[in-house]
Amino acid sequence: MDRQLSLEFVRVTEQAAIKSGRLMGCGDKEGADQLAVDGMHEAFSKTAVSGTVVIGEGELDEAPMLYIGEHVGAGGEAIDIAVDPVEGTNLVAKGKDGAIAVMAVAPAGSLLHAPDMYMYKICVGPRAKGRINIDAPVAVNLKNVAEAMNREIADLTVVTLDRERHAGIIRECREAGARIRLITDGDVAPAVECGIQGSGIHMVIGQGGAPEGVLAAVGLKCLGGDMQARLLPHNEEEINRMRAMGIEDPSRVFTIDDLVKGDDCIFSATAITDCNFLKGVRYFDNGCRTSTMLLRYKTGTVRFIDTVHRFGENKPIVKL
């Protein structure tokens, strides 16, 4: 992909965050999501790509914009696009930390077309690459990751969603001696943070959305991290949806290179509310300031972009 496109993708997540952030703490998660979708869609219309949304807001009958299969862009290189205009709609609605506008792109045919269902995932950073096994007990994975990082298990921090379905994972982590950070929503950001030394997060494990799993895989791949995943269909309808997307074996284990193929992908995340490494959108008279993480696998670059946006008198950012 043309390296000049990287900044264009940053503009896409920035616009989603800027628009959505206006509703931070207002209790309107649907409204915040719609504003982010509008911002992304508008920015894509000015971006010189021929993009196909492979992970988006849902099927055509569920989402009027950024639906799976939609073609976006002003024309140019053919790419796959995965988007989550607001990862953590509840976090925005409640004004809590951890909400991001996020997208991942790769050459056409590179991203797994993941159906909207649960996915079991285990994510680690580059120092533990090759040392995870999704079929092994949690304690075994913790032992292997600790050894790879030259640490004790007690030095590891594991992130998982605070859900009843994770009671076993939480118990196994505690029995092994690892520390746990329970989160209420949004597992893409902590998964990517596994790949950043000094983040304080060493593993993300548990069940979450499959689309979010592909987004996390792109970010982790850019950082040299590792991930394994397995789809968790709950009924025959979901199995049929998997098959319709070309996934025949419901028990298949996906490696990070299955989730995102090839040697070029780009990940952009702009904070809506404050995150571990990024500041949320800060508004001021006639403008705002955003904080974005931009990753590219091919070059190995990790950029933190702090941007001040100025709005003209006749260019209101949001019309409610």
DRENNU-365809 format. One record per residue (C-alpha): residue in three letters; x, y, z. Coordinates in steps of 0.1 Angstrom, whole numbers, plus 5000, padded with zeros to 4 digits. Layout:
BEGIN
AlaXYZ
...
REM end
This chain:
BEGIN
Met500050005000
Asp501150354993
Arg502750495025
Gln501150835019
Leu497750675027
Ser498650625063
Leu497950985072
Glu494650965053
Phe493550675075
Val494450875106
Arg492051145093
Val489250875091
Thr489550775128
Glu490151135139
Gln486851245123
Ala484950955140
Ala486451045174
Ile485751415170
Lys482151375162
Ser481451095187
Gly483251265215
Arg480651545215
Leu478251295233
Met480751175259
Gly478851115291
Cys475451195276
Gly474050845280
Asp473450805243
Lys475550525230
Glu473550485198
Gly473850855190
Ala477650845197
Asp478050555174
Gln476050715146
Leu478051035148
Ala481250825145
Val479850635115
Asp478950965098
Gly482451105105
Met484250795091
His481950765061
Glu482551135052
Ala486351095056
Phe486450785034
Ser484650965006
Lys487751185003
Thr490350905006
Ala492050784974
Val491350414978
Ser488850164964
Gly487950004998
Thr485649715007
Val484349705042
Val484949345054
Ile484249425090
Gly481849705098
Glu478549805114
Gly476749485102
Glu474949345072
Leu473349565046
Asp469849535062
Glu471349625096
Ala473449925088
Pro472850205063
Met476550295062
Leu479850105067
Tyr478049785062
Ile479849465053
Gly480449465016
Glu480149835011
His482550004987
Val484050325000
Gly486750564989
Ala487350814961
Gly489050554939
Gly492450404939
Glu494250104954
Ala492049804963
Ile492049745000
Asp490149555027
Ile488849775055
Ala487849675091
Val486249945112
Asp484749995146
Pro483750365146
Val483250345184
Glu484950055202
Gly483250095236
Thr479950275230
Asn479050225267
Leu482250385277
Val481450695257
Ala477850705269
Lys479150685306
Gly482150915301
Lys484550635311
Asp488150575299
Gly489050335271
Ala486850425241
Ile488550445207
Ala487650495170
Val489650225152
Met490250095117
Ala492549845101
Val493449815064
Ala495349575042
Pro495549485005
Ala492349334991
Gly491948975003
Ser494149005033
Leu491749035062
Leu489648745076
His485948815069
Ala484948735104
Pro481248685111
Asp479648885139
Met479848625167
Tyr481948545197
Met485648455194
Tyr487948315220
Lys491248485218
Ile494648495234
Cys496948785227
Val500548855238
Gly503449095228
Pro506549025207
Arg508648885235
Ala506148595239
Lys505648535202
Gly505348165195
Arg504848075232
Ile501048065233
Asn498647775227
Ile494947845227
Asp494247475236
Ala496547475266
Pro495347555302
Val495647915312
Ala498347835338
Val500547675311
Asn500247975289
Leu501148205318
Lys504147995326
Asn505347995290
Val504848375286
Ala506548445319
Glu509548235308
Ala509748405274
Met509648745291
Asn512148645318
Arg509548715345
Glu507648545372
Ile503948465367
Ala503348715396
Asp504848985374
Leu502248935346
Thr499049135342
Val496248965323
Val493349165309
Thr489949005304
Leu486349125301
Asp484449125334
Arg481848865324
Glu480348565341
Arg481548345312
His485148425322
Ala484848305358
Gly487048005350
Ile489748215334
Ile489748455363
Arg490048175388
Glu492948005369
Cys494848335366
Arg494548395403
Glu495448045413
Ala498548065390
Gly499548395408
Ala499048645379
Arg497448985384
Ile494249055366
Arg492749375352
Leu488949335346
Ile487449565320
Thr483849635313
Asp484049695275
Gly486449735246
Asp489149465243
Val490949595211
Ala492949865229
Pro494349635257
Ala495149365231
Val497149605211
Glu498849735242
Cys500249385248
Gly502649465220
Ile503949785236
Gln506749745262
Gly505949935293
Ser502149925289
Gly501849705320
Ile499649455300
His501149115291
Met498248905280
Val494648945269
Ile492448635270
Gly488848545268
Gln485748565247
Gly484848885228
Gly483648985194
Ala485148825163
Pro485249155143
Glu487149315172
Gly489549015171
Val490549095135
Leu491149455144
Ala493349355174
Ala495249105152
Val496249385127
Gly497449605156
Leu499349325172
Lys500849215139
Cys502149565133
Leu503849555167
Gly505349205162
Gly502949045188
Asp501148715186
Met497548595187
Gln495448285184
Ala491748265181
Arg488748035176
Leu485248125165
Leu482448025189
Pro479247965170
His476347915194
Asn473847765169
Glu473347625134
Glu472647965120
Glu476048095131
Ile477747785117
Asn476047855084
Arg477248215085
Met480748095090
Arg480547865060
Ala479048145039
Met482248335047
Gly484348045037
Ile485147905071
Glu484247535070
Asp485647405103
Pro483947555134
Ser486847435156
Arg489647585135
Val492347775153
Phe493348095136
Thr496848225139
Ile497648595136
Asp498748535100
Asp495348375093
Leu493548675107
Val495648915086
Lys497648775057
Gly500648925039
Asp503349175047
Asp501449505047
Cys498749625070
Ile497949955088
Phe496250025121
Ser494850355133
Ala493150425166
Thr492050765178
Ala491050805215
Ile487550925222
Thr487950905259
Asp491350875277
Cys493250555272
Asn496450405285
Phe498650585258
Leu496250825243
Lys494351125255
Gly490651155246
Val489251435224
Arg489651775241
Tyr487452055227
Phe488152425229
Asp486752735212
Asn486552665175
Gly488552355176
Cys489752045194
Arg492851825200
Thr493051455192
Ser495551175200
Thr496150885176
Met498250565174
Leu499250475139
Leu500950145132
Arg502349995099
Tyr503649645097
Lys505749675065
Thr507949955080
Gly507649865116
Thr506750225125
Val504750325156
Arg503550675156
Phe501750875183
Ile500051165165
Asp498851465185
Thr496751695163
Val495052025168
His492052075146
Arg490652425137
Phe487052465126
Gly485852765106
Glu483052975118
Asn480652825093
Lys481852465098
Pro480152325130
Ile481551985139
Val478251825147
Lys474651905139
Leu472351735164
REM end
